[in-house]
Amino acid sequence: MKSFFKRNKGLLFITPWILGLLLFTLIPFIASFYLSFTEYKLVTPPNFIGIKNYITAVNDPDFVLSFKNTLKFVFITVPIKLAFALFIAQILNFKLRGVNFFRTAYYIPSILGGSVAIAILWRFLFAADGLINMMTGAIGIPAVNWLGDPKMALFTISLLRVWQFGSAMVIFLAALKNVPAELYEAARIDGASKIRMFFSITLPLITPIIFFNFLMQLIQAFQEFNGPYIITGGGPLNSTTLLPLLIYNNAFRYFNMGYASAISWFLFLVIMIFTLIVFRSQKYWVHYSE
């Protein structure tokens, strides 16, 4: 028995992780696939109905609107967040006084941004009588109905995701520090400007990190839930109802678990398709050092 524990010491150490994977990931993953082909109201046994849930989803106006909202949210947040993260990382890459303080300050929102408290704070900031409108009103700018206007609400929710750029910034900063300094020296001797050096040296050399950050932020954006749920509840007029929130509503408000499982698998397929597209595109723009 003692020799068995000695031989399998590593396996014993990762047993909690394996149990967590089985109980909270693998088993729910398989169960949701089965439930997506059933009518399941939680209080009654699942009733197999084939692909009816998927057909219903395609013809459901709420699903179509949520899918469009999700795509808009992703296409707004991911490029702006990555561009802003790279811009700040480039600034913090310089040798400035107190730079470590600023690096920490910019990273903190990425830790706090997904919390319920921050989402509630965001709701009060962008309320009709919130701090943002008070500040803009002080300089003569008319108040904006950030959360009550269907045209502005999704953009306001997107700002919360953009505000959490710290993790991407830290990864960009590490990549910038690994760019060989002698390349910049050679470019300066040749008379290249800083803008030219950025686009001709910095960007090509950090494209693997851009690819990694882009892929991770893309997947996270498709799974956004806290912001729409806490700040607007999906309104106004369902303009901020993203697919994760639609899944939640169908599963835990309407107790239509089979339909919610079908939508979750649709979301999984969409994420997988976008991930494959990004992976296939890397050969055209990602440069790996040999």
RANOR-V668528 format. One record per residue. N is the residue number from 1. SS is DSSP state (~ for helix, > for strand, _ for the rest). Layout:
# RANOR-V668528
n=(N	N)
ss=(SS	SS)
This chain:
# RANOR-V668528
n=(1	2	3	4	5	6	7	8	9	10	11	12	13	14	15	16	17	18	19	20	21	22	23	24	25	26	27	28	29	30	31	32	33	34	35	36	37	38	39	40	41	42	43	44	45	46	47	48	49	50	51	52	53	54	55	56	57	58	59	60	61	62	63	64	65	66	67	68	69	70	71	72	73	74	75	76	77	78	79	80	81	82	83	84	85	86	87	88	89	90	91	92	93	94	95	96	97	98	99	100	101	102	103	104	105	106	107	108	109	110	111	112	113	114	115	116	117	118	119	120	121	122	123	124	125	126	127	128	129	130	131	132	133	134	135	136	137	138	139	140	141	142	143	144	145	146	147	148	149	150	151	152	153	154	155	156	157	158	159	160	161	162	163	164	165	166	167	168	169	170	171	172	173	174	175	176	177	178	179	180	181	182	183	184	185	186	187	188	189	190	191	192	193	194	195	196	197	198	199	200	201	202	203	204	205	206	207	208	209	210	211	212	213	214	215	216	217	218	219	220	221	222	223	224	225	226	227	228	229	230	231	232	233	234	235	236	237	238	239	240	241	242	243	244	245	246	247	248	249	250	251	252	253	254	255	256	257	258	259	260	261	262	263	264	265	266	267	268	269	270	271	272	273	274	275	276	277	278	279	280	281	282	283	284	285	286	287	288	289	290)
ss=(_	~	~	~	~	~	~	_	~	~	~	~	~	_	~	~	~	~	~	~	~	~	~	~	~	~	~	~	~	~	~	~	~	~	~	_	_	>	>	_	_	_	_	_	_	_	>	>	_	_	_	~	~	~	~	~	~	~	_	_	~	~	~	~	~	~	~	~	~	~	~	~	~	~	~	~	~	~	~	~	~	~	~	~	~	~	~	~	~	~	~	~	_	_	_	_	_	_	~	~	~	~	~	~	~	~	~	~	~	~	~	~	_	_	_	~	~	~	~	~	~	~	~	~	~	_	_	_	_	_	~	~	~	~	~	~	~	~	_	_	_	_	_	_	_	_	_	_	_	~	~	~	~	~	~	~	~	~	~	~	~	~	~	_	_	~	~	~	~	~	~	~	~	~	~	~	~	_	_	_	~	~	~	~	~	~	~	~	~	_	_	_	_	~	~	~	~	~	~	~	~	~	~	~	~	_	~	~	~	~	~	~	~	~	~	~	~	~	~	~	~	~	_	_	_	~	~	~	~	~	~	~	_	_	_	_	_	_	_	_	_	_	~	~	~	~	~	~	~	~	~	~	~	_	_	_	~	~	~	~	~	~	~	~	~	~	~	~	~	~	~	~	~	~	~	~	~	~	~	~	~	~	~	~	~	_	_	_	_	_)
